[in-house]
Amino acid sequence: MEFASLYSHGFARVAACTFHVALADPAANVGRIVEQATAAHNDGAAVALFPELSLSGYSLDDLLLADVLLDAVGDAIVALAEATAELTPLIVVGAPVEVGGSLYNCAVVLHEGQIRGVVPKTYLPNYREFYEKRHFVSGADAPSTLRRPGWPGADGDGEIPFGTDLIFRAGDLPDLSVFVEICEDMWVPLPPSTRAALAGANVVLNLSASPITIGRAEDRALMVRSQSARGAVAYLYAAACFGESTTDLSWDGQTIAYEAGDLLGASERFPLEGSRLVVDVDLDRLRQEKQRQNSLHDNAVASGVGPEDFRWIEFTLDPPSHDLGLRRPLDRFPFVPDDAARLEQDCYEGYNIQVSGLERRMLSMSGGDPAKAPRIVIGVSGGLDSTHALIVAAKACDRLGLPRTHILAYTLPGFATSGHTKNNATILSQALGVTFEEVEIRSMALSLLKALGHPAGDGEPVYDVTYENVQAGLRTDFLFRVANQRGGFVLGTGDLSELALGWCTYGVGDQMSHYAVNTGVPKTLMQHLIRWVISSGQFTEPQVNETLDSILGTEISPELIPVADGAKPQSTQDSIGPYSLHDFTLYYLLRRGYRPSKTAFLAWHAWRDEAAGDWPAGYPDEDRTSYDLATIKKWMRVFLRRFFSNQFKRTAIPNGPKVLAGGSLSPRGDWRMPSDASSAAWLSELDRNVPETC
């Protein structure tokens, strides 16, 4: 595979084109369509879509029935086929076509100089400003072929496939299966594309005229988005543009593209000249969505729809293999939206999901009476995760009418606990008004190390995994015993990213608790949740917000291994890699099931240039960085090894709320895998298909 090419990774580039239409002048329109199609070819596109009746113009009224015009359209179709014979894209244009004595509003599909098929419009509007039944008939009962011996692509009998049951499939690009419908076809309760999607089409093209009135552009986007989401397809829409008659109407040339409900792109409206929306569709994603959403299969069976109900027209695309870039929205942090308003909404929902989940658990343990709820026992370190769990617990108590003293917060300093983190944990707990205590565990840890015969028990600087886990285990053991003694339950603080990497001590350690409130929150989202808590005024005590801000600037560290004075503290990300890359890999593994090479390709585009693209609102400038392909590959290898080898920890995780649609790692919910599965196939694919440089 050519790693840098998007076509090597299950993408297809598509273009929705508009141009200044020449009314009733098909020959002139051929030239303008060829210009845009050539530009799409130069962009590396596999598909180029044009508006409804783009060869003739839509707003011709009774001229559509004139023999002179229809003859000119026929000549234009042949000329267009010849002029685009050397172009890569599948080209779809609109034209009035006479078949069997009736006139149809059609999409003509061309590729490499051949007319591959003609699709008639099924549903003809005849209300408000539309009078299509005056000129056209519905394609619902159209013949299966049209006879045009002079047209390139016609068979030995001069016939070309015709009808609403055509799907155009690229033989050399798996999963590129294109269905075409025309304008009003999308607006009816059961669009033709619904059946096509159930039968296996994954890219839908809509040729539209659709004159513009106030609010109609929003309606179009709503329809396109919903149809793409319901059918798990990419939906590309192109409306008529400048040049159509403005006797009674106006036209905006809107082009939009959605993929499984997500916006890929939209053009500027009301252009004076031609415009072109070019986006990259993720065919792997669409295939994966259909595999995961078994209800789509069930719906197809219940509706009696299958691939055999359509005629599949194959063509060979021969797409470009060089680096074309990547034209689609791509977040550096897939769990964190770049859009500020969406991020605020996500943080509001995420925080309240956690608070509500904890409230429900407390009530379930008290027979529904908040006054009888067990006390919350939590260890606070001054790091991000325990801080967030603590402010979730405080809010849950507020909402249940319980005093915050109901929370028993402990800071448990060990051999490497810094004054900075301990001070933050202390100040935050006191500012929140929880019951707080400091319990030093060094003496307990030394006793256990001595009992184990570990050199560190005699003061030797041997800092191995036993040394670290003795501290982590003692902290958890202490919290559980406090819960036994004082009628409480232990609130876990570990997050989704740590579970993915197995960066937690199993059993009597931070992997275990009575309720793990952070288990659905990835590390890269945690800081934004805390920022939102500050900015939205969840707590009115000024010292709370000041301390939260201080914690946001603290290095992520387990603080288990001592360091010399002035030396850099133990860093989690130095040990296991940046959470930004690990969360990127985790998202595409959980949500999409991608190959490592595809995830690496996406990470390379997202992270190779820190100045390109957007960053989430509030993300510190000093933390912005970039990663080359070798670094991405290195840490993906670490992720895959750790992810597979630590499934046994996830199999035994406590209850906790799912927060993100991107998935969770609960063995009772989103993620189920055997603990003894091998990562060999994933690592092999990574090594085979991802180079060190590109």
N, C-alpha and C positions, 0 to 999 in steps of 0.2 A: 504494500500500500504506500501511497505518497502521503506522508503524515500531514503535510501542510495543506492539503486539498480538502475542502469541506465535503466534497463528494466521496472521499474515502471514509467518512465518519457518519454516513447516514443522513446527510443534509441534501436538500435540493434548493437551488436558487430559483425564485419565481419573480415575475415582473407583472405589474398591473399598469397598463399604459393608457394615456389619453392623448388626444391631439386636436388641433384646430380643424374640425371636420368641414369639408367642402360640400355643402348641400347639393344633392342631385348630380355630383360629379365624381363617380367612382374612380375614374382614372387618376384624378388628383389625389384622392384618398389613398390609393395604392402607394403612391410615392411617399406620403406621410407615414403610413403604416410601416413601410419598409425602413424608413429612417429610424423609427422607434424600435422596430424589431432588431435592426442591426445594432443599435445601442444596447439592447438587452443581450444580444449575442456577445458583444464585447464585454459586457458585465459578467458573462459566464452563466447566464440564466438557462434553465431547462424548460421554462414555460413563459410565454408572453401572452397576456390577456388584453383584449381591446373591448370597447363598449358595444352595446347593443346597436345593431344596424350601422356599424361603423363604416362599412364600405359605401353606403348610400347616404347616410344621415337618417336620424329617427323622425324628425319633425317635418316630414314631407307630405303628410296627409294623403290626398288622392293621387298624388304623383307616384306613390308606391305601386299603383296598379298600371302605370304606363309601360307599354312594351319597350319604348326607347330606354327607359331607366333599367328595366329588368335585363334587357340585352347588354347594356353597359355593365351591369353588376356581374353578369356571367363572364364577360370578357375580363373584368377586373379580377375575378377569382383566379382565372387562369394566369393572368399576368402576375398576380401576387405569388402564386405557387412558383412560377419560374424565377421571380426576383429573390425568393427566399430559399432557394434550393441549397445554398451553401451555408445556411445558418443553423445553429444548434437547436434553438428553442422549438418546442411544440407551440405553434402560433394559432390563436383562437380569435376569430373576427366575426362580427355580426353582418348579416346580409339577408335581404328578402330573396327567397328561393321558391320557384314554382315547381310543384310536383303533382302529377296526375290531375292537372287542371285547377289546383288550389294553390294559394299563396301562403307560405309559412314564414314566420319570423324565426330566423335560424342563426345558429353558431356554426361556422365553417372551421374545421380543425385541419391544419396543414402541418406537414413536417417533411423537411428535405425535398421540397418541390412536389410533394404528393398530397393530394386531398385524402386524408385518412377517414373522414366521416363528417356527416352533417347532422346537427342536433336541432330539432324544431322546439319552439317554445310550447309549453303545455297549457299554461293558464294565462288567458288573454284578458287584461283589465278592460272594462267598459264602463267606467264610472269616473266622476270628477273630470279631470282633464284628459282622460284616456278614452280612445275610441278604436281600439285595435281590431275589434270584431268587424269593423267596417271594411277592413282590408285583408285580415289574416284568418286562418282557421287553426284550431288547436292541433298540436302534434300527438294528442293522446291516442288517436286511432290511425296514425300515419302509416304509410307503407314502409317496409323494412329497407328498401333501397330507392335511390333515385337514379334515373338513366341520363347520363351525360357522357357520351362516347368521346367527346373532345377534351374532357377534363383529365389532367394528370392524376393518376391514382385510380382511375376507373379500371375495373377488371376486364376480362376478355369480352364480356357482354356489354361493356360500357356502363356498368353499374357501380355505385358508391354506397357504402353503408349509410343508412338514414334512420333516424328514430331517437326516442328518448331513453333507449336502453343500452347506450354505448358507453363503455369505460375504456379509456386509453391508457395502456400500461407499457412502461419502459422495460424492455427485456433485460437491459444491462444495468438498471438501477433499481434494486429491490425496493418494493413498497411505494414506488411512484406510480400511483393509479389515479387517473384524473377523470372526474365527472364534470359535465357542463350543464348548467341550467341558466335560464334567462329571466332576469328581473322579477316579474310577478311570481314566478315559480317559487321564489324564496318566501313570499309573503303569505302564502296559503297555510292552513293548519298542518297539512301533511306535504311538505315540499318533496319533489322528486329526489333531491339529494339525501333525504332521510333513508329511503330505500337503498340508494346507491352506497351510502356509508355502511349500512347493515350488510350489504353484499361484499364489501371489501374496498371500496374507493376511499382514499384518504386525502385527496386534494380536490376541492370543489371550486370551480370557477363560475362566477356570475357576471354575465354581460348585461349591463343595465343602461337604460337611458335615464329614467327617473329625474324629471325636472325638479328643481330645488324650490322649496318654500321654507319658511321659518320652522325650525324644529325637525325637518325631515332628515337631515344628516345624522342627528342623534338617533332617530328611529332606525335608520339603515344600520348604524353601528350596533345597536341593540340586537337587531335581527341576525346580523352576521355573527356577532359574538355568541349568541345563544345557539345558533345552528352549529357552529364549530364545536361548542362545548358538548352539546347533546350527542353529536355523532362522532366525537373524537376525531375530527378532521381539521385540516387547514382550509380556510375559506377565504378566497380572494375575490374582491369586488371592484368593478370599474364602471363608473357612471359617465354618461355623455358630457361633453365639454363645450367650450366656446366654439361657435360656428353654427350650432343648432339655432333654429329660428326663435327669435324672442318676440314674435307677434303677440303671444299671450303668456309666454312662460320664460323662465330663465334656467340656466344650467351651471353646475358648479364643478364638474369633473372630479368628484370625490373618488379616491381609491383607498381601500382599507384592506388589511390582512389580519386575520386572527388564526390562532392555532390552539385547538382544544380550550377555547375560552380566553386565551391570553392574547393581548394585542401585540402583533409583530411590527406594525407600522401603519402610518396613514400619511397621505400626501397633503400638500398645501392645496386648498380649494380655490376655485375661481382663477385658474391660470389662464393667461392670454394665449400662451403657446402650449406645445405638448409638455406633458410631465410623465414621470415614470417612478413608480414605487417599486423598489427592489428589496426583497427580504429573503432570508434563508429559512426554509421549513425543515423542521426536525422530524424526518420520516420515522426514525427509530422511536421517538417519543410517541408518535401516533400509534405505531404498532404495539408498543408496550401498554398504552392506555387501553387499547381494545382487548389485550390479553388480560389485563388486571380487572377491567370492568366486565365481569361475567354477565351482568345484566344486559349488555349490548347483544351478546350471543343469544340470550334467552328471548330478547325482544325480536331478534331476527327469526328465531324459530316460531315464536308466537304469531309473527306477522306473515310467516310463510315466504320469507325473502332469503334468497341464497345467491351465490355467484352464478349459478346456472340460469338465473333470470335476466342476465345481462350478456351482451356481446362484448367480448374483450378484444380490443384492437391493439395489437402489439406494434411497437416501434422501437428502434435502436437509437438511444440518445447520444452515446459516445461523448460524455461530458468532459470538460477540461480537467486536467489532473494537476495543475499548478496552484500556487497559493493565491486564492481569491479574497483573502480576508474572511470576515464573518459579519454578515449584516442581519443582526437580530438583537433584541435586548438581552444583555448578559450581565448579571449581577456578580460582583466579586464575592459577595456574601449571599449565597442563595437563600439563606434563612432570614436575611435582613433586607427589606426593600430599600432602594435608593430614594424613592419618592418620599418626601418628608411627611405629607399627609397620610400616606399609606402606612409608613413606619409608626406614626403616632397611633393610628387605629390598631395596628398589630400589637403594639405595646399595651394599649388599653385592654384589648381582648386577652392577651397572654397573661398579664398580671391578674386580671379578674378570673380567668380560668383557674389559675393556681389558688387564689384566695377562696373561690367558691368550692373547689375540690377539697381544700383543707377544712372549710366549714362543714361540708357534708360528712367528712370522715369524723370530725369531732362530735357531731350530732348523732351519728350512727353508733358511736361508742358510749353515748349517754342516754339512749332511749329517747332522743329528740329534745331533751331538756338542756339548754346551754349551761345552766348552773351546775349540772352534774358532769360536764365535759372533763375528761382527763387533762391534766396539765401538759403543756408542750415542753419537752426537754430538747434542747438544741445546743450543739457546740458551735461557738463562733470564733473564727480565727482572724477576722479582719480582712479576709479575701472576698472575692466577688460572690462566690456561690453561697457561703454561709450568711453573708450580708443580705443577699436577696431572700433567702429562706426566712431570715429573721423578720424582714419588713413585710413579707407575705403573712407570717404568723401574727405580727402586730395588727395588721389590717383585718385579719380574720377575727381576732379577739374584739376589735372595735365593732365590727359588724354584728357580732353575736352578743354584744353588750357585756363582755367580760373585761375585767381590768387587765391591763398588760402585765401586771404582776403574775398573771396566770402562766406566763412564759418563764421557764427556768433556763436561763442562758448561762453557759459556762465557757470561759476561755481556758484552755488547757495547754499552757506553754510547755514546750519540750526543749530538746538540746539546741535547736536552731531557730527558735521563735524570735523574731526581731522585735525590738521595742516599738517600731512604727506600727506593725500590724496589731500587736497586743494593745497598744494605746488606742488604735482605731476601734477595735472590738469593744474595749472598755467604755470609751466615750459614747459610741453608738448605743450600746445597751443601756447605759445610764440615761442618755437623752431620750430614749424611747420609754423609759420607765418600767422596764421588765425586771424581774428578779434576776440578779446577776451575781456571779461568783467566779473567782479565779482559783483554779486548782492546779498546782504545779505537778507535772507527771514525771519529772526527771528522776526522782528518787525511786518511784515505782518501776520505771523503765530500767534503771541500773540494777535493781533487785532481780528483775526478770532476766536481764542479760547475764547476770552472774549465775543465776540458776541454770541457764542454758549452757554455761561454760563459754560464752561469747567473749572474745578479747576485749570488746568495748566495756564489758562489765568490770574490767580491771583498769580502765582508762586508756586502753590502746585505741588509736584512731582508725578503726576498721569500720567503714561505713557501707555495709552491704545491705541487701534487701531485708535481711532479718533485722538489722539495726533500724531500718526505716519502719518496717511493719510492726515491730514491738511498740513503737510510739503510736502508730495509727490504731493498732488493736486495743491498746490500753485506753485510748480516748473513747473509742466506741463502747468498750466494755464498761467503762465508768458511766457513760450516759445511760446505758441500759439498766445498770444497777440503780442509778438515781431514779429512773422511771419506775422500777419495781418498788423502791422505798417510798416514793412520794406520790404514787398514784398518777403516773404520767405516761406519755408515749414519746418515743424518740422520733424527731423530725429529721429526715435525711436531707443532706445539702448537695450531694453529687449531681452533676448535670449530664445531659445527653452525650456530649462530646467525650467526657471521661468514660462513660459506659461503652462507647464505640471503641475506644482505644484500650479499654481495660485498665485505665489509670486510676485504680482504686484497690484497696486492700480487701480481699475476699473474706466473707464470713464475719468474724468478729473484727470488723474494720469499717471503713467509710462506705463500703458497698452495701452495707446492711442498715436498715432502720425499720421503724413501724410504718412510716409513710414517707415516701420520697417525693417531696413537692416539686423539686427541680428536674425530675427525671425526663421531662419532655422538652427542656430548654437547652439548646446548644450554647456553647461557650460564647460564640460570636454575637448571639442575641442578648446575652446576660447584661452586658454593659449598657445596652440601649434601654433595657427594661428599667435599670436603676436610674439612668438619665431621665426617663419618662416619669418615674416616681418623683424625682426632684422637680422637674418642670411643670408637672400637673398639680403640684401641691398636695400630694397624698398625705403628707405630714406637715403640721404647722410649726413644729419646733425647729427654730433656725439651726440649732446645733446638729440636728439629725441630717439636714441637707448638706451642711458643711462637711460632716464626716463622710457621708456618702460620696461626695465629690472627691475627697481625699482618697477614699478606697478605690475609686475609678482609676486613679493614676498609679496604683501599686502594681509592681511586677507580679505576674502569676507564679506562685512558688509553693511547693509542699512544705517548705521550711522544716525539713527533717535532718539535713546534713549540715553540721557547723561549718562556717567559713571564717577565715582570718579577718581581723578588723580591717575595714576599708575595702575588702574584696567584694566582688559581685555576689549577691545571694544566689542560692540554688534556684535555677530557672527551669520550670516545667517545659517551656517551649524549646529551650536549648537541648533538653534531654530527648523529647519525643517529637519535636517539630512544631511549626506554627499552627495554631488552631485555625487560622484563616484557611490554610490549605486542607487541613483535615476535615473541617466542616464542609468545604467545597466537595471533597470526595464523598463524604458521608451523605450529602444531599442526593447526589446523582446515583449513588449505590442504593439508597433507601427508596427514593421516589421514582427513579427511572430504570434501575437495573442495567446501567450502561457498562460497556466494556471499559477497562482501565484506559485504553488508548484514546477512547472518545472523551472520557473525563479529563485526561491530560490535555487533549486538544482544546477543550473548553477552558481549562484552567490557564493554559498558555495564552489564550486570547484575553482572558479576564485580568491576568496578573502581570503580563510582560511589560507593561508601561504604566507607571503610577500616575502619569499626567493625563492618560486617556480615560475617557468615560467618567461616570459619576461615582461618588462615594456617599455612603449613608449620611444623613444629616447628623451633625454633631460629632462625627468621627474625627479624632485629633489629627491635625496636620503632621505632627511629629511621628505618628505611627504609620503613616502612609508609606508603602514600600512596593517593590516589584520583585518578581521571581522569574528566573530563567527556566528553560525547559529541564535542564539537568537537576535543578533544585526541586522542581515539581515532581519529577520522576523519583528522586531520592526519597522524598517524604511520602509519596504515594506507596512506595514499597514498604515503608515502615507501617503506614496505616493498614495495608492489606494483611501484613503478617500479624499485627496486633489484633485487628478486627476478628480474624478467624480464630486465633489462638485463645481469645478471651470470651468466646461465646458462653462458656460455662458460667461466667459471672452474670451475664445478662439473663440466662435461663432462671436464675434464682433471685432476680431483683424484686424488691417490695413493690407494693401498689404505688401509683403516682399518676397524675393526670396527663393525658396527651395534650399538647399545646399547639403544635404546628401541623398543617396539612401535609407538610413535607415528610411526616412520619415520626414514629417513636420506635423504641427498641424493646418494648414489652413483649415477652414471650406469649402473653395472653391476647395480644392485639396485632400490631403492625408487622412484627418481625419474628419469624420462627425459623430456626435452623438448628441442625445437630451440633453439639459441642465439639465433636471430633471430625468435622468437615475440614478438608484440606484447601489451603490457599494456592496450591501449586499451579492450577490452570490460570488463575487470575495473574499471578506473578509472571508466568510464562508469556501470557498475552501482552503484559506490560513490557517485558524485555524484548519481545519480537517486534513490536509495532511502535514503540516510542523511542526515537533517537535521543542522544544526549544534547544535540544542538539542532536547530532548524533555521 
